[in-house]
């Protein structure tokens, strides 16, 4: 089975429409005002309605109150919520109880404590492993994927953090029993929030052919 492909961080309606034609498995929209890829306080409903139903609409939130996450999720008809801050297992549980699929992101470096993850497992559909930096994603930097040898499951995960067009072959060779998909963002952009469609198309074709 091919890796799931999640494209994150779009904010322009025309670019969103173009990305959707590539048929990624998930598209992520950032509801974090401090991000250069922030979708805006009141994004147009039509922006989300144009996305085919087969693509999982994902809202990315950072330390937001569950009530705010639920409000945005209903307005944008999100199927997934990605929690990219220091959210607790209890917050994940609250959102999962509202029939949202929760993706909990963790920032990985050599000091990361994988033993903390089981407490999140009952409430998360996926984990997402990103590079540990002072920011919340979009750094363009990779971490050492070998660190994930310490992850023993059971929650499937997205691999994230500085993945570039040149990494397609490397991803095809990377193996982990709980690897579900790949999350791409800043290395496929012409400017923050605007994706390079040609690069994405080539990357998606390679990933789906070789994994």
C-alpha positions in Angstrom: 0.0 0.0 0.0 1.4 3.4 -1.0 2.2 6.0 1.6 -0.5 8.5 2.4 0.4 12.0 1.2 -0.5 15.0 3.2 0.2 18.5 1.8 0.1 21.2 4.4 0.1 25.0 4.6 -1.9 26.3 1.7 -3.7 29.7 2.0 -4.5 30.9 -1.5 -7.8 29.7 -3.0 -6.4 29.3 -6.5 -3.4 27.4 -5.3 -5.6 25.2 -3.0 -7.7 24.3 -6.1 -4.5 23.3 -8.0 -3.2 21.2 -5.2 -6.5 19.4 -4.9 -6.3 18.3 -8.6 -3.2 16.3 -7.6 -5.4 14.2 -5.3 -3.3 14.0 -2.1 -4.8 12.0 0.7 -5.0 14.9 3.1 -4.6 18.7 2.8 -3.7 20.7 5.8 -4.7 24.3 6.7 -3.0 26.2 9.4 -5.2 27.9 12.0 -2.3 29.4 13.9 -2.1 33.2 13.6 1.7 33.3 14.1 2.4 31.1 11.1 3.3 32.7 7.7 0.9 30.1 6.3 -2.1 31.1 8.5 -5.3 30.5 6.6 -6.9 33.6 8.1 -9.4 34.4 10.9 -12.5 33.8 8.8 -11.5 31.8 5.7 -14.2 31.6 3.0 -16.4 28.5 3.3 -16.1 28.1 -0.5 -12.4 27.6 -0.1 -13.0 24.3 1.6 -16.1 23.3 -0.4 -14.0 23.2 -3.5 -11.9 20.3 -2.1 -13.2 16.9 -3.3 -14.7 14.7 -0.6 -12.0 12.0 -1.1 -9.3 14.4 0.3 -9.2 14.6 4.1 -9.5 18.2 5.2 -7.1 18.8 8.1 -6.9 21.8 10.4 -3.6 22.4 12.1 -3.8 24.0 15.5 -1.2 25.0 18.1 -2.2 25.1 21.8 -5.8 26.2 20.9 -8.7 25.7 23.2 -10.7 22.6 22.3 -13.8 24.8 21.9 -12.0 26.9 19.2 -10.8 23.8 17.4 -14.4 22.4 17.3 -15.8 25.7 16.1 -13.3 25.9 13.2 -13.8 22.2 12.4 -17.5 22.6 12.0 -17.2 25.7 9.9 -14.6 24.3 7.6 -16.1 20.7 7.6 -12.7 19.3 8.8 -12.3 15.5 9.1 -8.9 15.7 10.8 -7.4 18.0 13.4 -3.6 18.2 13.8 -2.5 19.3 17.2 1.0 20.8 16.8 1.7 22.2 20.3 1.9 20.9 23.8 -1.7 19.5 23.9 -2.5 17.0 26.6 -4.0 13.5 26.1 -7.2 14.9 27.7 -7.5 17.5 25.0 -7.0 14.8 22.3 -9.7 12.8 24.0 -12.1 15.6 24.0 -11.8 16.2 20.3 -11.9 12.5 19.5 -15.2 12.3 21.3 -16.6 14.7 18.8 -15.9 12.3 16.0 -12.8 14.1 14.7 -9.7 12.1 13.7 -6.8 13.5 15.8 -3.3 13.7 14.5 -0.9 14.6 17.4 2.4 16.1 16.3 5.6 15.6 18.2 8.9 17.4 17.7 11.7 14.9 17.5 15.4 15.1 18.5 17.8 12.8 20.3 16.3 13.7 23.7 12.7 13.0 22.8 10.9 10.6 25.2 9.0 8.1 23.2 7.8 6.5 26.4 5.3 9.4 26.8 3.4 8.4 23.7 1.2 5.5 24.9 -0.9 7.9 27.0 -2.0 9.6 23.7 -2.6 6.4 21.7 -6.2 5.7 22.6 -7.3 9.1 21.3 -5.2 9.6 18.1 -5.7 8.2 14.6 -2.2 9.2 13.7 0.9 10.7 15.2 3.1 13.1 13.2 6.8 13.2 13.8 8.4 16.6 13.0 11.8 18.2 13.5 12.4 19.7 16.9 12.9 23.5 16.5 11.9 26.6 18.4 9.0 27.1 15.9 5.9 25.0 15.4 6.6 23.3 12.0 7.5 24.7 8.6 11.2 24.9 9.5 12.4 23.1 6.3 14.8 21.1 8.5 15.0 17.3 8.8 15.7 15.2 11.8 17.5 11.9 11.9 14.9 9.3 10.8 16.9 6.6 12.6 15.6 8.0 15.9 12.2 6.5 15.0 13.7 3.0 15.6 12.8 3.8 19.2 9.1 4.1 18.4 7.3 0.8 18.9 3.7 1.8 18.0 0.9 1.1 17.9 -0.3 4.4 16.4 0.6 4.8 12.7 2.5 8.0 11.9 3.2 10.6 9.3 6.9 11.5 8.7 7.4 15.3 8.5 10.1 17.9 8.8 11.9 19.4 5.9 11.0 16.7 3.4 12.0 18.0 -0.1 11.4 16.9 -3.7 14.8 15.2 -3.6 13.7 12.9 -0.8 11.3 10.7 -2.8 13.8 8.0 -3.3 15.0 8.1 0.3 11.4 7.8 1.5 10.9 4.8 -0.8 13.8 3.1 1.0 12.8 4.1 4.5 11.0 1.3 6.4 9.2 1.3 9.7 6.3 -0.9 10.7 4.1 2.0 11.7 5.0 4.4 8.9 1.6 5.5 7.3 2.4 8.6 5.3 4.5 11.6 4.6 3.7 15.3 5.3 5.2 18.0 3.1 5.1 21.7 3.3 7.8 24.4 3.0 10.3 22.7 0.7 7.6 22.6 -2.0 6.8 26.3 -2.0 7.5 29.3 -4.2 6.6 31.5 -1.2 5.0 30.8 2.2 1.6 29.2 1.7 2.0 28.9 -2.1 2.9 25.4 -3.4 4.9 24.6 -6.5 2.5 22.3 -8.4 5.1 20.8 -10.7 7.3 19.7 -7.9 4.4 18.3 -6.0 3.1 16.4 -9.0 6.5 14.8 -9.6 6.9 13.9 -5.9 3.5 12.3 -5.6 4.0 10.3 -8.8 7.3 8.9 -7.5 5.9 8.1 -4.0 2.9 6.3 -5.4 4.9 4.4 -7.9 7.6 3.2 -5.4 5.9 2.7 -2.1 
